[in-house]
Amino acid sequence: MRDLLIGLLLLASPAAIFVVFGAPGLAVFDDGAASERNLRKIEDGRIAYVRACARCHGRNARGTAHGTGLLDPAYAPGRFSDARLHETIRNGAHPRSTRTGMAVLAELPDDEAALIVAFLRDAQQLHGVR
C-alpha cells in the first residue's frame, strides 16, 4: 500500500503530469498567474487593435467599407499564420492581396503588433474561426 501511495504521489508531480499530458496538463498546477498574464496580454492587444486597426477593420473586427473583416475564415490560424498576420500588420498589404489593400503601419512597434495578433486570435477562437 505504501508503495502504491508513493507511486501515486510521483505521478501527481508536475514533471510526471508534463510527461504524460504535456504542457496543457500543467494547468492543474496553475495558480492563475499565467491566465491573468494571458488575459492582460489580450486586453493590451485589444487596446492596440482599437488604436491602430478599428478605424478600417471595425471595433468588432468584422470589417467596414475600408477594411476586411478579420473574423473571416480566410484569416484563421490554419490558413493565415501568426507570422504572416504580424507581417501584414507591420508592412501592410497590396490591394491585389486584400479587398482594399492595407496601409503600412511601420510606426507600430513589434511588441504591439504581437499583442494585436494575440487579441485577434482570441477573438477568432471566441467566434469559432479555426
C-alpha positions in Angstrom: 0.0 0.0 0.0 2.8 2.4 0.9 4.5 1.8 -2.5 1.2 2.5 -4.2 0.9 5.8 -2.4 4.4 6.8 -3.3 3.8 5.9 -6.9 0.6 8.0 -7.0 2.4 11.0 -5.4 5.2 10.7 -8.0 2.7 10.5 -10.8 0.9 13.6 -9.5 4.1 15.7 -9.6 4.3 18.4 -12.2 7.1 16.6 -14.1 5.0 13.5 -14.4 2.0 15.4 -15.5 4.1 17.1 -18.1 5.5 13.8 -19.4 2.0 12.2 -19.6 -0.2 15.1 -20.7 2.2 17.8 -22.0 2.0 21.5 -21.1 -1.8 21.6 -21.0 -1.7 19.1 -18.1 0.3 21.6 -16.1 -2.8 23.8 -15.9 -3.7 21.8 -12.8 -0.8 23.5 -11.0 -1.5 26.9 -12.4 -2.0 29.5 -9.7 -3.9 31.7 -12.1 -0.9 34.0 -12.7 -0.4 32.6 -16.2 -4.1 33.0 -17.1 -4.0 36.6 -15.7 -1.0 37.4 -17.8 -2.6 36.0 -20.9 -5.8 38.0 -20.2 -3.7 41.1 -19.7 -1.9 40.5 -23.0 -5.2 40.0 -24.9 -6.6 43.2 -23.3 -3.5 45.1 -24.2 -3.9 43.7 -27.7 -7.5 44.9 -27.9 -6.4 48.4 -26.9 -3.7 48.4 -29.5 -6.2 47.0 -32.1 -8.7 49.7 -31.4 -6.0 52.4 -31.7 -4.3 51.1 -34.9 -6.9 48.9 -36.7 -10.5 49.5 -35.7 -10.9 52.5 -38.0 -10.7 50.2 -41.0 -11.5 46.8 -39.7 -14.2 47.8 -37.2 -14.2 47.7 -33.4 -15.6 44.2 -33.5 -13.1 43.1 -36.3 -16.0 42.3 -38.6 -14.8 44.8 -41.3 -16.0 48.1 -42.7 -16.2 49.6 -46.2 -12.5 50.4 -45.7 -11.1 47.1 -44.4 -11.7 43.4 -44.4 -13.4 41.5 -41.6 -10.7 39.7 -39.6 -13.1 37.1 -38.2 -13.3 35.6 -41.7 -12.1 32.0 -42.1 -9.6 33.3 -44.6 -7.6 34.7 -41.7 -7.9 31.6 -39.5 -4.6 30.4 -37.9 -4.5 27.3 -40.2 -4.8 29.5 -43.4 -3.1 32.7 -42.3 -0.2 32.1 -39.9 0.6 34.3 -36.9 3.8 35.4 -38.6 2.0 36.4 -41.8 -0.6 38.3 -39.8 2.2 40.1 -37.8 4.0 40.9 -41.1 0.8 42.2 -42.7 0.1 44.4 -39.6 3.6 45.9 -39.8 4.1 46.0 -43.6 0.6 46.5 -45.0 -1.0 44.6 -47.9 -1.1 45.2 -51.6 -4.7 45.8 -52.9 -4.4 42.6 -55.0 -4.0 40.5 -51.9 -6.9 42.0 -50.0 -10.2 43.7 -50.9 -8.9 47.2 -50.4 -5.2 46.9 -49.6 -3.8 48.0 -46.3 -1.5 50.9 -45.3 1.9 50.2 -43.8 1.9 50.6 -40.0 5.7 51.0 -39.7 5.3 53.2 -36.7 3.6 50.4 -34.8 6.2 48.7 -32.5 6.7 44.9 -33.0 5.5 44.2 -29.5 2.2 46.0 -30.1 1.8 44.1 -33.4 2.3 40.9 -31.5 -0.3 41.9 -29.0 -2.8 42.6 -31.8 -2.1 39.1 -33.2 -2.9 37.6 -29.7 -6.1 39.7 -29.5 -7.2 38.7 -33.0 -6.5 35.0 -32.4 -8.5 35.1 -29.2 -11.4 36.9 -30.9 -11.3 34.4 -33.8 -11.4 31.5 -31.3 -14.3 33.0 -29.5 -16.2 33.3 -32.8 -15.3 29.7 -33.9 -12.9 30.8 -36.6 -10.4 27.9 -36.9 
